[in-house]
């Protein structure tokens, strides 16, 4: 019986989050399944673009959030 792989499996493979035997099975399937390889390549392109688009907020935004958070205690209630 042929194992099917989900998009979540493909993402786990891309980020090297699979167990070794899962990764070996997936790599084997990539070699033999044109449909899986095509879908994986498309998803890989998307993941690469997403990773590149991650940016850090400007320091002033981070400072404003930290300043605002000083007005609350650990429970989220306004500090007295």
Buried (B, 14 or more C-beta within 10 A) or exposed (E): EEEEBEEEBBBBBBEEEBEEEBBEBBEEBBEEBEEBEEBBEEBBEEBEEEEEEEEEEEEEEEEEEEEEEEEEEEEEEEEE
